Amino acid sequence: MSSAVPASVLPKEQTQVSSLRRFLLLSIPLSLVFFGAYFYAFALGVRVEQTEIEARTLSAIQVASDHTTHDFETVSGDLRFIANSQFIHRLLMGTSALGERNAIEQAFLNMIKTHGIYDQIRILSVDGDELIRVNYLGGNSKVVERNQLQNKAHRYYFKQAMLLPENTIYISPFDLNMEEGEIEKPYKPMIRFASAVYDDRGQPIGVIVINYLGEMLLQRFRESMKYLKGESVLVNGSGFWLSHPDRSREWGFMFGKNETFGDVYPSAWPLIQAEERGSVEIDAHRHFFETLRPGGTQLSVSQDQQNSISPLIIVVTYDVPAFNWDFYSRKLSYSYPLLFGYPIALIVLWYWSRASAGRADAERGLLNLNLSLENLVGERTKELQATKDATIMSLASLAETRDNETGQHIRRTQQYVRVLAENLQTHPDFVGVLTDEVIEMIYKSAPLHDIGKVGIPDSILMKPGRLTKDEFAVMKTHTILGGDAIDEAINAMESSLRNEGERTFLHYARDIARYHHERWDGRGYPDGLCGEEIPVAARLMALADVYDALVSERVYKLAFSREKTERIILAQSTGQFDPRILEAFKACMDQFWAIRSLYAESGSACKSERENIGELVQSSVQNQAEV
């Protein structure tokens, strides 16, 4: 028995080999792309997460910083206001009027109640005796009775304030309040702001002291940081914790505990102290920080004291992820789409390899067919455009055959309109309005401006002399007749093509036919529109039509000279044209005259104006400009 493989099997095996070869050639780069995309997606996901953490952290730090700065500026402002008060000066000098003491006490009560950040406001005499003290107790403010007032001459804040120059502020360290040598319970974090009051001779006469409730600062700090995943702490300049997630670590320096932030993060702490704000990544941790200085530039603090004031430092610490298997497994969700997509892509690639043998030929055939169809469509489009243009010119010429004007009139006005529109393209009011496409449609539709004259009786349309009032009224209806006729065409087209709302050249033709005799000042016809109510295409045609009427010979007048035509349009047509279009005309008068010369009427285009035409000609010109 023969072992030869049947010939009919060979083509199938060859196809399979070819498909397998193509599959292998394509699957290798696909796998490289897949693994590259996997690691890119993974890295991108980690980066996005880190960026979000950084943004949230910096935002929280900024909020906490803004709250603290605002409080310090509020205290400073109140302290300066009190120190400069004449009521306070008279009280300290013993010359206060009856009732002024009560007024000061009431003002302090209101200040504590309004701000909600003060524990005490006190006035001390030059000897350290309390003259007025207002306390904040259990949500209420209270004036301390005089027999309970104390002498504070021995307290450090009094001594320090008395040593400072005028208009400067002493700021105490941020610590816990102490009463009779013991830390007050419950704990009451406190910063004392004090300023000496000076008389007109520059001598100190007393001290104003405001105790700032630090607990408000700490509460707002914790509120700002509570949604962050990192460890958020507030430390003083020595690294002792003022706020920490583990509350037992707070205020260690008040209880004889020596552990600080610098002990926990010895490498990062010097770097944090060296900068005002920023981030530090070291020893598998990333620290975001910002330094707050109660004696900053917004407060009037002496230079010596500013150097000695302990800053407050906000620090948020995150663990830097270690790129190990545990880390990758936790981030696996970033690559789920790729893990599912890879085997699917291989399956699709296999079927594509099998089917790709005849694909190239099919694509080439389809491309050739598309090119043929595109050429055919292009030719048909050109034919339709040419047919449309010829139809427009035929209709316009038909209207002109019933008038005393020639076919050159529609060509001249068509060119005038294009020149005006192109000149206005860069005007701010027409940017986006007179686009190249719109100008082309206005140009194409301009010849139909007098299509309505087809409906005017010959006895009026062909009359060589001036029209009577009734005849002129009939003549004016050519705008309505033309506009309505084109409107019917628009309705028919929209009904057939279902393209309502899209403006075509017919819409511009309708606007020109109906409104090209409207005036800018509203005294035109048929609708008495004024200003921007008149479509811009009609405003352009209005000037072009009048210009051509003036420079062309009519049965009732000879052609006017260039100079007289330009003078009439620019100086004697007040209110008739859009001022911006007049400015455009002024800029392109040479082009207008060149068009007039290029499309001149044979035998009559170059005739000059005759003398002594008089009022009859001027009246006829005005009549033509209106018609």
Summary of the structure (lengths in Angstrom):
residues: 627
radius of gyration: 46.1
end to end distance: 106.7
largest distance: 137.7
contacts: 1794
relative contact order: 0.06
helix: 58%
strand: 13%
